[in-house]
Amino acid sequence: MHKLLVLGDKDAAYATGNLQRGGKNTAASDHAWAITRAVAADAVRVGWNRPSFIQVMLDGPYKAGQHARTLQHRRGYDKASAWLQRAWDGAQHYVFSTDPISTRQDFHAALTAFRSRVECTPWKGIAGKTDLRNLIARMEICARAGSWDHTVSERDLAERMGCSRTTAHNSNQRLLNAKMLRQLDNGSPTEGARWMLISRLPSTTSHHWSTPKGPEAGGAMSGPDVRQADTGADIDSRSAGQLMHLDAFAHHGLGGSGLAILAALAERDGQSLTELRASASISRSTTYRQLDKLKLLGLIRQEGELNHLSPTALEGIGTQTADCTDPVAGWPETAERLGTVGTGERRRRHHEAQRIHWQHEQVRLAERRQAARRAPLPHPAVAQLQYVRADGCVIDPTTGEIIEDLYVATDGRWIFGQELVHGDRNECAG
């Protein structure tokens, strides 16, 4: 927050692209409003009062207060002060109405709430299922770290998700654009990049969203609450996290849709086709196709209109049913039947080869930088000590023979005999 106050939002972490009524683009004002609210929330947490906050934003030379100072220049101190007061009041209400995270137990409670929202959010399409895997993998890392800040490289993340590095990179970009993820640094030669998982409710940072008439009396948070419609999505993310890295759930195997069906049934067993479409957030045709595939493997049995998990389905062990006469005996056999066996091992070998190549490149670049920092070679015209004998004669350092017509001038540079005046030439004994 100190960096945000002094330098401003250099990484555009609080940028939005909203449109006001009438089509006028107010992205810049919404961006300034989000920055001001963030600084105000942190000021409330550390014990500032409202006059101190207004004074810092208007009188200080800080980037975060540039919009407020511009508003003061154009419309006067009262307008700018009222704008900052609304930001302070909204931030104060938010801070006081939110449970603070002061211990590790508080963080795990917040992580559980975030996991519940992720599980009840519809993640549609291949990209949506990939983003779901990304968030599940990051939630497991954050749970061990005890903080929203975590360290992971793209290759390690791809291995946890069960996808390629390019797929993981594209998923990271989508989550960054959705403001659900923030990259804190680019990592180091020995550690991966640092990230922050952002747990946030539907956005209410824009004063144009919360009050239809814009920033007028009543406060920036006086408008109606933004609520997401109940779509019926509901999965067990912990079961999905244990299965998603397996070869059976690779792109050409069961994939993300098969993983979503198993996770949905793990959360609530015995669902009809319509219920399963909603809880797994997949299309009707995909539901039919994946259910037929899972029934042939013996992982799902159908009783009337309801679909049930086999007793050992999450271990990859199927049971014999009317639709399956040869059930699978584990996830490796499932991957073998689906033709995706060895996908994870090939991915790990490829990533390891990339890591080794990258380490070699780092060593080569370090040697190149070290060579550039060395003392530069002397000028060719400057005489070297190994070529000059104690009596001043020039010799060949390899053979020790005297080099005729080559001398050292008084300034330490080479000079040939024909360039010397006859009276200044010194004769050297053999």
Legacy VTK file of the C-alpha trace (Angstrom):
# vtk DataFile Version 3.0
C-alpha trace
ASCII
DATASET POLYDATA
POINTS 430 float
0.000 0.000 0.000
2.932 2.342 0.600
4.098 1.633 -2.944
0.577 2.256 -4.247
0.354 5.554 -2.365
3.746 6.889 -3.447
4.168 5.483 -6.965
0.568 4.847 -8.004
-0.831 1.758 -9.703
2.113 1.130 -12.035
1.011 -2.465 -12.741
-2.632 -1.498 -13.453
-3.800 -3.918 -10.759
-6.840 -1.728 -9.994
-7.662 -0.762 -13.585
-11.216 -1.275 -14.854
-12.920 -0.696 -18.164
-16.427 0.402 -17.252
-18.789 2.557 -19.238
-21.005 5.275 -17.806
-24.572 5.869 -18.962
-24.529 7.416 -22.400
-21.421 5.529 -23.555
-18.822 7.880 -22.045
-15.702 5.991 -21.073
-14.893 6.543 -17.402
-12.131 3.973 -17.022
-9.687 6.612 -15.771
-12.029 7.901 -13.069
-12.963 4.364 -12.005
-9.275 3.505 -11.835
-8.625 6.519 -9.604
-11.627 5.601 -7.451
-10.360 2.026 -6.955
-6.892 3.285 -5.985
-8.342 5.812 -3.543
-10.598 3.181 -1.941
-7.669 0.780 -1.556
-5.487 3.427 0.111
-8.402 4.487 2.314
-9.030 0.906 3.445
-5.415 0.465 4.454
-5.445 3.862 6.209
-8.472 2.729 8.221
-6.702 -0.491 9.188
-3.565 1.278 10.464
-5.553 3.808 12.522
-5.683 7.008 10.476
-8.587 9.427 10.809
-10.480 11.031 7.963
-8.861 14.539 8.146
-5.387 12.961 8.007
-6.350 10.903 4.965
-7.768 13.922 3.137
-4.705 16.012 3.979
-2.284 13.358 2.708
-4.197 12.877 -0.541
-4.610 16.591 -1.295
-1.443 18.143 0.140
1.073 15.345 -0.372
3.029 14.842 -3.615
1.816 11.251 -3.936
0.696 9.640 -7.183
-2.389 8.083 -5.577
-3.781 11.551 -4.820
-3.280 12.973 -8.303
-6.932 12.552 -9.300
-8.118 14.213 -6.074
-5.734 17.137 -6.624
-6.941 17.491 -10.206
-10.525 17.533 -8.955
-9.567 20.199 -6.418
-7.956 22.325 -9.129
-10.975 22.092 -11.421
-13.910 22.141 -9.013
-12.562 23.397 -5.725
-11.562 22.024 -2.364
-15.099 21.204 -1.216
-15.790 18.881 -4.162
-12.445 17.094 -3.790
-12.894 16.764 -0.036
-16.412 15.356 -0.459
-15.114 12.840 -3.034
-12.401 11.665 -0.636
-14.903 11.576 2.236
-17.150 9.179 0.280
-14.152 6.953 -0.419
-13.208 7.002 3.268
-16.740 6.231 4.487
-17.148 3.319 2.058
-13.738 1.885 2.935
-14.419 2.286 6.650
-17.734 0.450 6.337
-16.072 -2.332 4.363
-13.213 -2.762 6.853
-15.496 -2.760 9.908
-17.951 -5.201 8.307
-15.234 -7.660 7.224
-13.591 -10.128 9.545
-9.876 -9.271 9.754
-7.269 -11.910 8.973
-4.904 -11.738 11.919
-4.099 -15.408 12.542
-3.547 -18.536 10.503
-6.987 -19.805 11.545
-8.579 -16.627 10.151
-6.840 -17.199 6.835
-8.032 -20.799 6.589
-11.569 -19.642 7.320
-11.286 -17.068 4.521
-9.794 -19.709 2.210
-12.715 -22.026 2.950
-15.171 -19.273 2.015
-13.219 -18.619 -1.186
-13.221 -22.344 -2.000
-16.981 -22.456 -1.533
-17.454 -19.593 -4.019
-15.153 -21.311 -6.525
-17.068 -24.573 -6.186
-20.424 -22.861 -6.725
-19.265 -20.824 -9.741
-20.013 -22.213 -13.235
-16.735 -22.807 -15.109
-17.924 -23.417 -18.641
-15.942 -24.642 -21.616
-12.417 -26.005 -21.858
-10.907 -22.680 -20.800
-13.214 -22.486 -17.786
-12.307 -26.001 -16.650
-8.605 -25.123 -17.037
-9.033 -21.994 -14.912
-10.818 -24.119 -12.307
-7.817 -26.458 -12.185
-5.535 -23.445 -11.838
-7.457 -22.082 -8.863
-7.662 -25.490 -7.190
-3.904 -25.966 -7.492
-3.244 -22.482 -6.110
-5.658 -22.990 -3.218
-3.714 -26.105 -2.180
-0.447 -24.138 -2.298
-1.955 -21.248 -0.315
-3.325 -23.668 2.285
0.199 -24.956 2.957
1.720 -21.460 2.858
-0.921 -20.013 5.186
-1.252 -16.853 3.080
-2.763 -15.568 -0.142
0.817 -14.916 -1.298
2.464 -18.004 -2.748
5.409 -18.982 -4.917
5.099 -21.328 -7.883
6.614 -21.562 -11.348
4.569 -22.122 -14.480
6.083 -25.576 -15.039
5.303 -26.738 -11.506
1.809 -25.297 -11.811
1.285 -27.096 -15.142
2.311 -30.422 -13.574
-0.130 -29.886 -10.712
-2.912 -28.982 -13.150
-2.145 -31.834 -15.539
-1.664 -29.650 -18.623
1.080 -28.081 -20.712
3.021 -25.001 -19.692
1.417 -22.968 -22.482
-2.056 -23.901 -21.231
-1.099 -22.905 -17.685
0.322 -19.601 -18.947
-2.853 -18.770 -20.862
-4.928 -19.618 -17.802
-2.777 -17.299 -15.680
-3.390 -14.477 -18.127
-7.148 -15.000 -17.980
-7.126 -14.970 -14.178
-4.923 -11.864 -14.165
-7.366 -10.090 -16.485
-10.279 -11.196 -14.280
-8.521 -9.655 -11.213
-8.552 -13.008 -9.421
-4.770 -13.266 -9.484
-1.888 -10.826 -9.187
1.763 -11.394 -10.020
4.051 -9.866 -7.404
7.408 -10.546 -9.086
9.015 -12.604 -11.849
10.902 -14.959 -9.557
14.632 -15.632 -9.337
17.076 -18.158 -10.840
16.323 -20.527 -7.943
12.637 -19.814 -7.159
9.436 -19.393 -9.111
7.368 -16.244 -9.436
5.446 -14.858 -6.472
1.671 -14.564 -6.879
-1.249 -13.391 -4.798
-4.630 -15.079 -4.996
-7.354 -12.437 -4.736
-10.468 -13.381 -2.824
-13.103 -10.872 -3.754
-16.869 -10.670 -4.029
-18.586 -9.264 -7.141
-16.924 -5.938 -7.840
-18.411 -2.802 -6.308
-15.426 -0.517 -6.724
-17.063 1.799 -9.255
-19.252 4.564 -7.899
-21.210 4.463 -11.186
-22.160 0.835 -10.564
-23.313 1.366 -7.000
-25.244 4.622 -7.448
-27.200 5.118 -10.686
-26.795 8.914 -10.466
-23.034 8.784 -10.086
-20.947 10.169 -7.212
-23.638 12.159 -5.402
-24.806 12.392 -1.826
-25.566 9.082 -0.237
-22.172 7.457 -0.461
-20.467 5.364 -3.048
-21.782 2.126 -1.542
-25.404 3.215 -1.194
-26.661 1.370 -4.258
-28.130 -2.132 -4.407
-25.909 -5.137 -3.774
-24.638 -7.042 -6.789
-25.655 -10.692 -6.524
-24.848 -13.601 -8.793
-27.737 -15.776 -9.937
-27.872 -19.312 -8.563
-26.765 -21.522 -11.463
-26.762 -24.820 -9.570
-23.005 -25.323 -9.979
-21.606 -27.408 -7.133
-18.496 -29.605 -7.147
-16.024 -31.038 -4.646
-12.777 -29.192 -5.390
-10.707 -31.361 -3.034
-11.571 -34.509 -4.972
-10.832 -32.686 -8.223
-7.461 -31.559 -6.849
-6.473 -35.144 -6.091
-7.372 -36.385 -9.582
-6.623 -33.597 -12.064
-2.882 -34.339 -12.444
-3.469 -37.986 -13.436
-3.002 -39.182 -17.022
-6.628 -40.324 -17.171
-7.777 -36.685 -17.048
-5.517 -35.418 -19.824
-7.010 -33.458 -22.699
-7.681 -36.490 -24.914
-8.810 -38.651 -21.975
-11.606 -37.825 -19.586
-10.518 -34.176 -19.680
-11.899 -31.369 -17.579
-15.529 -32.318 -18.207
-15.041 -35.878 -16.934
-13.232 -34.477 -13.910
-16.141 -32.071 -13.284
-18.694 -34.907 -13.419
-16.789 -36.988 -10.870
-16.279 -33.933 -8.640
-19.982 -33.048 -8.874
-21.042 -36.577 -7.938
-18.454 -36.631 -5.153
-20.135 -33.542 -3.713
-23.697 -34.901 -4.116
-24.186 -38.437 -5.290
-27.264 -39.493 -7.225
-27.998 -36.794 -9.789
-30.084 -36.841 -12.926
-28.774 -35.752 -16.306
-30.262 -32.267 -15.964
-28.900 -31.817 -12.448
-25.488 -33.060 -13.494
-25.354 -30.596 -16.391
-25.910 -27.728 -13.975
-23.655 -28.909 -11.165
-20.744 -29.763 -13.505
-21.351 -26.717 -15.793
-21.128 -28.710 -19.036
-23.333 -28.994 -22.104
-25.911 -31.685 -22.674
-23.950 -33.442 -25.428
-20.763 -33.443 -23.339
-22.694 -34.863 -20.394
-24.023 -37.729 -22.526
-20.610 -38.481 -23.989
-18.717 -38.417 -20.699
-21.384 -40.416 -18.844
-21.243 -43.159 -21.476
-17.454 -43.228 -21.190
-17.520 -43.396 -17.381
-20.196 -46.098 -17.417
-18.124 -48.263 -19.770
-15.192 -47.921 -17.354
-17.390 -48.984 -14.428
-16.873 -45.728 -12.526
-20.540 -44.675 -12.657
-23.664 -46.768 -12.409
-27.147 -45.659 -13.399
-30.203 -46.450 -11.329
-33.291 -45.227 -13.117
-32.685 -41.575 -13.979
-30.036 -41.040 -11.304
-26.289 -41.485 -11.739
-24.211 -42.746 -8.823
-20.485 -43.074 -8.247
-19.107 -46.561 -7.829
-17.943 -47.249 -4.257
-14.266 -46.969 -5.271
-14.626 -44.630 -8.236
-12.360 -41.906 -6.795
-9.571 -44.517 -6.538
-10.068 -45.378 -10.208
-11.479 -48.826 -9.467
-14.724 -49.592 -11.240
-17.448 -52.081 -10.472
-19.242 -54.486 -12.789
-22.623 -53.193 -13.916
-25.053 -53.768 -16.750
-23.157 -51.218 -18.835
-19.670 -52.485 -17.892
-18.517 -56.098 -17.997
-14.791 -55.308 -17.653
-14.290 -52.533 -15.073
-10.948 -50.762 -14.694
-8.654 -51.642 -11.804
-7.034 -48.234 -11.255
-6.241 -44.890 -12.846
-3.193 -46.222 -14.748
-5.403 -48.815 -16.457
-7.991 -46.112 -17.153
-5.324 -43.993 -18.850
-4.164 -47.007 -20.835
-7.662 -47.671 -22.146
-8.143 -44.029 -23.034
-4.749 -43.838 -24.768
-3.275 -41.159 -22.514
-0.871 -43.279 -20.461
2.553 -41.659 -20.023
1.328 -38.123 -20.710
2.369 -36.819 -17.301
5.769 -38.522 -17.418
6.520 -37.092 -20.861
5.479 -33.666 -19.614
7.761 -33.935 -16.574
10.724 -35.055 -18.708
10.117 -32.182 -21.097
9.955 -29.685 -18.236
13.103 -31.124 -16.655
14.963 -30.775 -19.960
13.795 -27.169 -20.158
14.992 -26.516 -16.606
18.444 -27.989 -17.357
18.716 -25.949 -20.551
17.663 -22.817 -18.688
20.269 -23.425 -15.972
22.990 -23.859 -18.584
21.907 -20.637 -20.240
22.071 -18.855 -16.882
25.642 -20.099 -16.356
26.634 -19.016 -19.849
25.094 -15.573 -19.421
26.752 -15.197 -16.010
30.150 -15.996 -17.507
29.493 -13.533 -20.304
28.546 -10.794 -17.833
31.580 -11.583 -15.706
33.855 -11.342 -18.727
32.324 -7.973 -19.586
33.121 -6.706 -16.085
36.787 -7.681 -16.332
39.477 -5.095 -16.985
39.685 -4.269 -20.696
42.651 -5.495 -22.683
45.479 -2.935 -23.058
45.856 -0.991 -26.247
48.007 -2.804 -28.832
50.396 0.169 -28.972
51.210 -0.100 -25.261
54.311 -2.166 -24.440
53.804 -5.241 -22.256
56.217 -6.151 -19.446
56.820 -9.679 -20.734
58.247 -8.227 -23.969
60.757 -5.895 -22.279
63.981 -7.058 -20.645
65.490 -5.409 -17.561
68.026 -3.495 -19.658
65.259 -2.087 -21.890
65.724 -4.383 -24.891
62.615 -5.842 -26.564
62.588 -9.638 -26.701
60.325 -12.446 -27.832
58.937 -13.946 -24.555
58.788 -17.434 -26.111
62.320 -17.702 -27.496
64.084 -14.883 -25.612
65.556 -13.470 -28.862
65.970 -9.717 -29.276
63.555 -8.112 -31.717
65.489 -5.718 -33.953
64.246 -2.202 -34.730
61.584 -2.325 -31.981
61.944 -0.103 -28.926
59.918 1.301 -26.048
59.360 5.058 -26.095
59.362 7.229 -22.989
55.545 7.163 -22.853
55.515 3.344 -22.707
54.384 2.710 -26.278
56.013 0.678 -29.041
58.126 2.527 -31.580
60.002 1.212 -34.606
63.632 2.005 -35.292
63.014 3.980 -38.485
60.848 6.375 -36.511
63.699 7.213 -34.118
66.260 9.918 -34.507
69.685 8.354 -34.960
71.097 9.999 -31.836
68.262 8.661 -29.604
68.597 5.005 -30.606
69.904 2.638 -27.924
71.830 -0.430 -29.004
71.174 -3.636 -27.104
73.800 -6.309 -26.594
73.077 -9.813 -27.772
LINES 1 431
430 0 1 2 3 4 5 6 7 8 9 10 11 12 13 14 15 16 17 18 19 20 21 22 23 24 25 26 27 28 29 30 31 32 33 34 35 36 37 38 39 40 41 42 43 44 45 46 47 48 49 50 51 52 53 54 55 56 57 58 59 60 61 62 63 64 65 66 67 68 69 70 71 72 73 74 75 76 77 78 79 80 81 82 83 84 85 86 87 88 89 90 91 92 93 94 95 96 97 98 99 100 101 102 103 104 105 106 107 108 109 110 111 112 113 114 115 116 117 118 119 120 121 122 123 124 125 126 127 128 129 130 131 132 133 134 135 136 137 138 139 140 141 142 143 144 145 146 147 148 149 150 151 152 153 154 155 156 157 158 159 160 161 162 163 164 165 166 167 168 169 170 171 172 173 174 175 176 177 178 179 180 181 182 183 184 185 186 187 188 189 190 191 192 193 194 195 196 197 198 199 200 201 202 203 204 205 206 207 208 209 210 211 212 213 214 215 216 217 218 219 220 221 222 223 224 225 226 227 228 229 230 231 232 233 234 235 236 237 238 239 240 241 242 243 244 245 246 247 248 249 250 251 252 253 254 255 256 257 258 259 260 261 262 263 264 265 266 267 268 269 270 271 272 273 274 275 276 277 278 279 280 281 282 283 284 285 286 287 288 289 290 291 292 293 294 295 296 297 298 299 300 301 302 303 304 305 306 307 308 309 310 311 312 313 314 315 316 317 318 319 320 321 322 323 324 325 326 327 328 329 330 331 332 333 334 335 336 337 338 339 340 341 342 343 344 345 346 347 348 349 350 351 352 353 354 355 356 357 358 359 360 361 362 363 364 365 366 367 368 369 370 371 372 373 374 375 376 377 378 379 380 381 382 383 384 385 386 387 388 389 390 391 392 393 394 395 396 397 398 399 400 401 402 403 404 405 406 407 408 409 410 411 412 413 414 415 416 417 418 419 420 421 422 423 424 425 426 427 428 429
